[in-house]
C-alpha cells in the first residue's frame, strides 16, 4: 500500500463525504477545470502548503491509499519542481481516504507535515 496526500479545505471534504466523491483539484480549482486532482508524497506536503495555502485556514490533509484509487494516478513533473508529483485523473472515491489530518501552519507561519 502506497500513500499519497492531498491538501483539502474542511468544507470541500465535508461536501465529498456527503456526495461520496471528492472532485476538488486544488485551491479554487475543480477536477473539471484542471483535469486531475493534485496530490503529493509525504515529504512534498509542507512545501506545497507553504507555496499555495499560506493564507488558508480549516485545512486537512487527506491520507489516500493508492491501491484504493480507481482513476489512473500519474507521477508527473511540474514546472519548477525537482521531482514528480502524483496526479489523480478522475474523481476520488471517499473510501480511498484512510484518514484526515488537521493541518495548520506553525507559530512561524510555515507548515510542517510529519506523516511517515
N, C-alpha and C positions, 0 to 999 in steps of 0.2 A: 504494500500500500504506500503510494507516494502522496505527500500532502502538498497542496498549493494553497494560496491565501488571496483573499480579496478584501479590500477596504470598502466598507459599506456604511451608509447612514442608517441610523436606527429606524427611521421612517421607511426607507427602501426595503430593509429586511422585514419589517412588520408587514408591509404590503405583500412581499413574496411569501411569507408564511401563510397569509390568508389565501393567496392565489395558487400556491403550490409550486411556483417557478419564480426564479429571480432573473430579471431582464435589464438591470442597470449595468451599463458598460463601465462607466467611471463617473466621477463627479460631474453632474449636469448633462450626461450623455447616455442615451439608451442603447441597448443592443441593436435595435433597428437603425439607429443613426450611425453607430460605429462599426457594426458588422461582427463584433466579438465582445466578450467580457474580459476586461483586463484582469490579470492575476499576477501573483509574484511567488517567488520562493521565499522561505522564511527570512533569509539574510537580505532580501531586497525590500521588505515591507517598510521599514523605518525610513529609508531614503525616499521611497515613493510618497509616503505621508508627508515628509518634510517639504518635498517639492510641490505637491499638489493639494494638500489638505491642511496646511498650517492654520488657516482661519476657521476650519470646521470644528464643530463640537458634536457630541452624540454619535461618535463613530464606533464601529465594531469591526473586528477582523473576522471574516468567515473562514473557518478552517475546513478545507474541502478535500475529500478523499478522491484522488484522481481516478481510481478504479470504479467509482460510482457515477462519474460524469459520463453521460451518454453522448453529447456532442463531441466532435473532434477537439482535442487540445493540441495546439501547435506552439512550439517554443520558437519565438521569432525575435530577431534583432529589432531594436527600437532606435530611432535617431538619438545620438549622443550616449547611448548605453554601451556598457562594456561587455555585457553578456545578454543572452536571450531571456525573454520573459514569456511565461505561459499565457496563451490567449485561448479562451473557450469560445468556439464557433457555434453557439446556439444557446437556447435558454438553459439555465442551471436549475435542475430539479432540487427542491429544498432538502430532499433526502440525501443528497451528496454532501451536505454540510454537516460535519460531525459535531461541531460546537461553534459558538461565537465567543469572542474575547473582547471585552470593553477596551477601547483604545483612545487614549488621550495623551497630549504632549506632557512632558515633564515640566518642572518649575522653570527650566531654561527655555521652554518653548519648542524643544525638539522632541521627536518621537523616538521611542525605543521599543523594540519587539524582541522578546527572548524565547519565542516558541522554538523548540528543537525540531 
